Structures are given as structure tokens and as C-alpha cells.
Amino acid sequence: MLAFSPFRSGDLSQAQSRLFAVGRVSVPAINIYTSPSFDSERVEKREKDELLLLIERVKSHAGPKHNPFWYRLLNGYAHSGRIQVVILQPPNPLAQVIPSEGLLGEITVPISSAYRFSTAAGWEPLYRLYAQSIHRITAVDTGPDGHPWYRLFDDLMNAEYHAPASDLRPIFPQEYSPIAQEIPPEEKRVVVSIQEQTLTAYEGERAVLVANVSSGIHTEDVPEGELPTDTPTGSFRIQLKMPSRHMGDGRLTASPDAYELPGVPWAMVFHETGVALHGTYWHSNFGARMSHGCVNLRNADAKWLFRWTDPPYDPATWYVKGRGTLVVVV
């Protein structure tokens, strides 16, 4: 019931020691090419959630300019933009104590299958949880396979579900505690350039972080009643910070094609419509517009920014509100 093995038959035995990481296809489909260029011959297509064995990361003279990196596979090359890289590692140790406010946990396997329990239907599949997504652990229970599973809380749906404890790495508060608290709040600011697709964090006039980002996809005509997908421009303040946020349509569904992104890490909301700076586990195409309005960052950059920005986060509360760091989108 719980098995999920999206490797193609024979792939793993062929790779042997050449494998350096696994890549998950994060979009409906990608093409494999004979060389690291979109102009080369297509070898085959791989579909969402298939796992690719990555042999080597190469920089291609054929680009694209914003992200010229490709992965060499057993039978060709795939562009890195829609591949999530996962370094395989041993199962995670079980957290022995879960505090009353909950404990953060990061998915460390390419795909973890979440299940929801009800007395009427028993264990039923729910979301697929992906590597680098972060979730709120509230308890340890016995899962459908008889092993320890963490009970996870879905902040958007106000619901609970479970995932294997071995698939999540516990994250303790010292890992994401506030930094640069000696810097006066008025000295900090974040500048996002839509044209350059960059984010720069300043302390006074000194840049302390420069990162490539993916802002909102431009739309000419927005249907009535819908929000634009362009990232809003202007001057704002971070008003809400959450270490984990379920983004999407808001459905409890097992469909892998649904627009549901549980566990989006390090969310810093700066606009009244919910637009935020946040980490991203579903693409690696930074430098190009990719989002529905938010500013996508690499998870490491988002985590640093989460720790650096105001209001400072308190792990005793699940989220923090306040008049925070200035965010200027130009």
C-alpha cells in the first residue's frame, strides 16, 4: 500500500558509483536531450515525480543565460530548472520529545506519501510531500505500516495527517533562531528587482545577501475576480512570518496534479493579498519568472532571510505578526 518507486527499471543498477544525486521531475513533463542544449535532439520524455539518476552537473554554453546548468543522465541531458535535486541519506532518527507548540520537520527523501486516518475509512492516501518542504510535527503515532509516523498539522486546511517519521529531519529552534538582532530595524531593507530577478538585503548601504529569485509570471489580462500573477511593485513591510505554509487551492486531495504546496518553507508575507518571500522546492529555475505572485528563493537563501528579517520569529508561537523589515519591489 505504501510503496512508491518512480525509478525506471534497471536505472539504479546501471548507475552504480557514478550517481551523485537523485533528481525529481517537478513539472508535468520534461524532455531529455542528446546534449545540454534545447536545440539538440530529444531522446525521451520524463513525467512528474519520476526520479532521475544524476551523473554530473554541467554548465552549457548553449544556456539559457539565466540558468545554464544541466544534468548528465545515463542516456542524455536534462535542464536543471524543473528538477529538484535530492542527496540520498540514511533514515532520520526519531524525535523523542515533541514540545506542546510542535516541532519543525524537513522532508529528506525525494517523495514521502502522507496518509490521513479516519474511523470511518481508516488510512487513506493524501498529499505527496516533497524533499525540502517543512512541516509542523505535533505528535508521534503508529502508522499504517506499524512504524512510528509523525502527526502533521496543515495550517491552511486546519487538518491533521501523517507521514513516516524516518522521512523527516527534526529541526530544532537553534537552527533558525534570529540573527543580526544588533542591527537597528530601520537599517535593514530588502530590494527585489523584477527586471534582474534578484533580491538584495541591505544593512544600511552594505549588501549582506544577493540572491537570484523567481518573481510572478506576467499576465496581460487578469480575469475578473482573480488576482494578478505579477509580483506587486512598491514599498511594503513584512507583516507575517511562518516557518511553514500550505499554499495552493486549499483542497484535501491525493491527486499529484492538484495545485497544493504543503510545507512551503520560510514564508515572509509582505502584501495584503498574501504575496510573500519564501523558499521553493518545486523548481530550480531562479532568474526567470515562475510564480503566481510570490518571490521564490532557494531554500538556503529564504532561511537566512527568515532569520535576518524583522519581526524576529519566536518558535513558541507558530507565526509572528508585526511591522517588519522594509521590502521594496522595483
C-alpha positions as CSV (number, residue, x, y, z in Angstrom):
1,M,0.0,0.0,0.0
2,L,2.7,2.5,0.9
3,A,5.3,1.7,-1.7
4,F,6.2,4.4,-4.2
5,S,9.1,3.7,-6.6
6,P,9.3,6.1,-9.6
7,F,12.7,4.8,-10.8
8,R,12.6,3.2,-14.2
9,S,13.5,-0.5,-14.3
10,G,17.3,-1.1,-14.4
11,D,18.3,2.5,-13.9
12,L,19.7,2.1,-10.4
13,S,21.9,-0.9,-11.2
14,Q,23.3,0.9,-14.3
15,A,24.3,4.0,-12.3
16,Q,26.5,2.2,-9.7
17,S,29.0,4.6,-8.2
18,R,28.6,7.2,-10.9
19,L,25.5,8.6,-9.2
20,F,26.0,11.8,-7.2
21,A,22.3,12.7,-6.5
22,V,18.7,11.9,-7.4
23,G,16.6,14.4,-9.3
24,R,12.8,14.6,-9.1
25,V,10.8,15.9,-12.1
26,S,8.8,18.7,-10.6
27,V,6.5,19.6,-13.6
28,P,4.1,17.6,-15.7
29,A,6.9,16.5,-18.1
30,I,10.5,17.3,-19.2
31,N,12.5,16.3,-22.2
32,I,15.8,14.5,-22.2
33,Y,18.3,15.7,-24.9
34,T,21.3,14.3,-26.6
35,S,23.4,17.3,-25.5
36,P,23.0,20.1,-23.0
37,S,21.0,22.3,-25.4
38,F,17.3,22.8,-26.1
39,D,18.3,22.7,-29.8
40,S,19.6,19.2,-29.7
41,E,17.7,16.0,-30.4
42,R,15.1,14.9,-27.9
43,V,15.7,11.4,-26.6
44,E,12.7,10.8,-24.5
45,K,10.2,12.4,-22.1
46,R,10.1,12.0,-18.3
47,E,6.9,12.8,-16.3
48,K,6.2,14.4,-13.0
49,D,7.7,12.7,-9.9
50,E,9.8,10.3,-11.9
51,L,13.3,10.1,-10.3
52,L,16.4,10.7,-12.4
53,L,19.8,9.4,-11.6
54,L,22.1,12.5,-11.9
55,I,25.7,11.7,-13.0
56,E,27.2,15.2,-13.4
57,R,26.2,18.8,-13.3
58,V,27.5,20.8,-16.3
59,K,27.4,24.4,-17.4
60,S,26.3,24.7,-21.0
61,H,27.5,27.4,-23.5
62,A,24.0,27.0,-25.1
63,G,22.4,28.4,-22.0
64,P,19.8,29.6,-21.2
65,K,21.6,32.6,-19.9
66,H,19.7,32.9,-16.6
67,N,20.3,29.2,-15.8
68,P,22.9,27.5,-18.0
69,F,23.2,24.4,-15.8
70,W,22.2,20.9,-17.0
71,Y,22.4,17.4,-15.6
72,R,24.0,14.5,-17.4
73,L,21.9,11.4,-17.1
74,L,22.5,7.8,-18.2
75,N,21.1,8.5,-21.6
76,G,21.3,12.2,-22.2
77,Y,20.9,15.6,-20.6
78,A,18.1,17.4,-18.8
79,H,17.9,21.1,-17.9
80,S,18.1,21.8,-14.2
81,G,15.3,24.3,-14.0
82,R,12.5,21.8,-13.4
83,I,14.5,19.2,-11.5
84,Q,14.6,19.0,-7.7
85,V,17.9,17.6,-6.6
86,V,18.0,15.3,-3.5
87,I,21.1,13.9,-1.9
88,L,20.2,10.5,-0.6
89,Q,20.9,9.9,3.1
90,P,20.0,7.4,5.8
91,P,16.6,7.4,7.6
92,N,16.2,10.1,10.2
93,P,16.3,9.4,13.9
94,L,13.0,9.7,15.8
95,A,12.4,12.9,17.8
96,Q,12.0,11.7,21.4
97,V,10.2,14.8,22.6
98,I,7.6,16.9,20.8
99,P,7.0,20.2,22.5
100,S,3.5,21.5,23.0
101,E,3.9,24.1,20.3
102,G,5.1,21.5,17.8
103,L,8.4,20.8,16.2
104,L,9.5,21.6,12.6
105,G,10.4,18.7,10.4
106,E,12.0,18.7,6.9
107,I,11.3,16.0,4.3
108,T,14.7,14.5,3.3
109,V,13.5,11.8,0.8
110,P,12.5,12.7,-2.7
111,I,8.9,11.8,-2.1
112,S,7.0,10.9,1.1
113,S,3.4,9.7,0.9
114,A,1.2,11.3,3.5
115,Y,-1.9,9.5,4.8
116,R,-4.9,10.6,6.7
117,F,-6.8,8.5,9.2
118,S,-10.5,8.4,10.0
119,T,-12.5,6.0,12.0
120,A,-14.9,5.6,9.1
121,A,-12.4,4.9,6.3
122,G,-9.2,4.0,8.1
123,W,-5.9,5.1,6.4
124,E,-6.3,6.9,3.1
125,P,-3.6,8.5,0.9
126,L,-3.4,12.3,0.9
127,Y,-0.6,14.6,-0.3
128,R,2.8,13.7,-1.7
129,L,5.3,15.5,0.4
130,Y,8.5,16.6,-1.3
131,A,12.1,17.0,-0.2
132,Q,13.0,20.3,1.5
133,S,9.3,21.0,2.4
134,I,8.9,21.8,6.1
135,H,6.0,20.7,8.3
136,R,4.7,21.1,11.8
137,I,5.1,17.9,13.8
138,T,2.6,17.7,16.7
139,A,2.9,14.0,17.9
140,V,4.2,10.6,17.2
141,D,1.7,7.8,16.4
142,T,1.9,4.3,15.0
143,G,1.4,4.5,11.2
144,P,-0.3,2.1,8.8
145,D,2.9,0.1,8.5
146,G,3.3,-0.4,12.2
147,H,6.2,2.0,12.4
148,P,6.4,5.5,14.0
149,W,4.8,8.2,11.9
150,Y,4.6,11.9,12.7
151,R,1.3,13.6,13.0
152,L,1.5,16.8,11.0
153,F,-0.7,19.8,11.2
154,D,-1.9,21.5,8.0
155,D,-2.2,25.3,8.7
156,L,-4.3,26.1,5.7
157,M,-6.8,23.3,6.0
158,N,-6.8,23.1,9.8
159,A,-6.4,19.3,9.4
160,E,-4.0,16.6,10.5
161,Y,-2.3,13.8,8.6
162,H,0.7,11.5,9.0
163,A,4.0,10.8,7.3
164,P,6.7,8.3,8.1
165,A,9.0,9.6,10.9
166,S,12.0,8.3,9.1
167,D,11.3,10.7,6.2
168,L,11.5,13.9,8.3
169,R,14.5,15.5,9.8
170,P,13.6,17.3,13.1
171,I,14.6,21.0,13.0
172,F,15.3,22.5,16.4
173,P,14.9,26.2,17.2
174,Q,18.7,27.0,17.4
175,E,18.8,26.2,13.6
176,Y,16.5,29.1,12.7
177,S,16.9,31.5,15.6
178,P,17.0,35.2,14.8
179,I,20.3,36.7,13.6
180,A,21.6,40.3,13.2
181,Q,19.4,41.5,16.1
182,E,22.1,44.1,16.9
183,I,21.3,45.9,13.6
184,P,18.6,48.6,14.2
185,P,15.4,47.6,12.3
186,E,15.4,50.8,10.3
187,E,18.8,49.9,8.9
188,K,17.5,46.7,7.3
189,R,15.8,46.6,3.9
190,V,15.1,44.1,1.1
191,V,15.1,45.2,-2.5
192,V,13.6,42.9,-5.2
193,S,14.4,43.7,-8.9
194,I,11.8,42.3,-11.3
195,Q,14.0,43.1,-14.3
196,E,17.1,41.5,-12.9
197,Q,15.2,38.8,-11.0
198,T,17.4,39.4,-7.9
199,L,16.9,40.1,-4.2
200,T,19.4,42.1,-2.2
201,A,19.3,42.5,1.6
202,Y,21.0,45.7,3.0
203,E,22.2,46.7,6.3
204,G,22.4,50.5,5.8
205,E,24.2,50.8,2.4
206,R,26.0,47.4,2.7
207,A,24.6,44.4,0.8
208,V,24.7,41.4,3.0
209,L,22.8,39.0,0.7
210,V,22.4,38.9,-3.1
211,A,20.3,36.1,-4.5
212,N,18.7,35.1,-7.7
213,V,14.9,34.8,-7.4
214,S,11.8,33.9,-9.4
215,S,9.0,36.5,-9.2
216,G,5.5,36.4,-10.5
217,I,4.7,35.5,-14.1
218,H,3.5,38.5,-16.1
219,T,-0.2,38.4,-17.2
220,E,-1.7,40.9,-19.6
221,D,-5.4,40.3,-18.9
222,V,-6.4,39.2,-15.4
223,P,-9.9,37.5,-15.3
224,E,-12.4,39.4,-13.2
225,G,-12.3,38.2,-9.6
226,E,-8.8,36.7,-9.9
227,L,-5.6,38.1,-8.5
228,P,-2.8,39.1,-10.9
229,T,0.2,36.8,-11.0
230,D,2.7,39.7,-11.4
231,T,4.6,40.4,-8.1
232,P,3.2,43.8,-6.9
233,T,5.7,46.7,-7.0
234,G,6.1,49.3,-4.4
235,S,7.3,49.6,-0.8
236,F,5.9,47.2,1.8
237,R,6.7,45.8,5.2
238,I,7.0,42.2,6.2
239,Q,3.8,41.7,8.3
240,L,3.7,37.9,8.9
241,K,6.3,35.2,9.2
242,M,5.7,31.5,9.3
243,P,8.4,28.7,9.0
244,S,5.9,26.5,7.1
245,R,2.9,27.5,5.0
246,H,0.5,25.4,2.9
247,M,0.0,27.3,-0.4
248,G,-2.4,26.4,-3.2
249,D,-6.1,26.0,-3.8
250,G,-6.8,24.5,-0.4
251,R,-8.0,21.0,-1.0
252,L,-7.5,17.8,0.8
253,T,-6.7,15.6,-2.1
254,A,-4.4,12.7,-3.1
255,S,-4.1,14.0,-6.7
256,P,-0.4,14.7,-7.6
257,D,-1.7,17.1,-10.2
258,A,-3.6,19.4,-7.8
259,Y,-2.3,22.8,-7.1
260,E,-1.4,22.1,-3.5
261,L,2.0,23.0,-2.0
262,P,2.0,21.9,1.7
263,G,5.1,22.8,3.7
264,V,6.4,25.9,1.8
265,P,9.4,26.9,3.9
266,W,10.3,30.2,5.5
267,A,7.3,32.4,4.4
268,M,7.6,36.1,4.9
269,V,4.3,37.8,3.9
270,F,4.7,41.4,2.8
271,H,1.4,42.1,0.8
272,E,-2.2,42.2,1.9
273,T,-3.1,39.6,-0.8
274,G,-0.7,37.1,0.8
275,V,2.3,37.6,-1.5
276,A,5.4,36.5,0.3
277,L,9.1,35.9,0.1
278,H,9.6,32.2,0.6
279,G,11.7,29.1,-0.1
280,T,11.0,26.9,-3.1
281,Y,11.2,23.1,-3.5
282,W,9.3,22.7,-6.8
283,H,11.7,24.3,-9.2
284,S,15.3,25.4,-9.6
285,N,14.9,27.9,-12.3
286,F,15.9,31.1,-10.4
287,G,16.5,34.1,-12.6
288,A,13.2,33.6,-14.6
289,R,9.7,34.5,-13.6
290,M,8.0,31.4,-12.3
291,S,5.5,32.2,-9.5
292,H,1.8,33.1,-9.0
293,G,3.0,36.4,-7.5
294,C,5.3,35.5,-4.6
295,V,9.1,35.9,-4.7
296,N,10.6,32.4,-4.9
297,L,14.1,31.9,-3.3
298,R,16.4,29.0,-2.9
299,N,15.6,27.4,0.5
300,A,19.0,28.3,2.0
301,D,18.6,32.0,1.0
302,A,15.0,32.0,2.3
303,K,16.0,30.5,5.6
304,W,18.8,33.1,6.1
305,L,16.4,35.9,5.2
306,F,13.8,34.5,7.6
307,R,16.3,34.6,10.4
308,W,17.6,38.1,9.5
309,T,14.3,40.0,8.9
310,D,12.0,41.5,11.4
311,P,9.8,40.8,13.2
312,P,12.1,38.2,14.9
313,Y,10.5,34.8,14.9
314,D,9.6,33.1,18.2
315,P,9.3,29.3,17.9
316,A,7.0,29.2,20.9
317,T,4.3,30.6,18.6
318,W,3.6,29.2,15.2
319,Y,3.6,32.5,13.4
320,V,4.6,36.1,14.3
321,K,3.0,39.4,13.2
322,G,4.3,42.9,13.3
323,R,5.6,45.9,11.3
324,G,8.7,44.2,10.0
325,T,11.5,44.8,7.6
326,L,11.1,47.1,4.6
327,V,10.6,45.3,1.3
328,V,11.0,47.4,-1.9
329,V,9.9,45.7,-5.2
330,V,11.0,47.7,-8.3
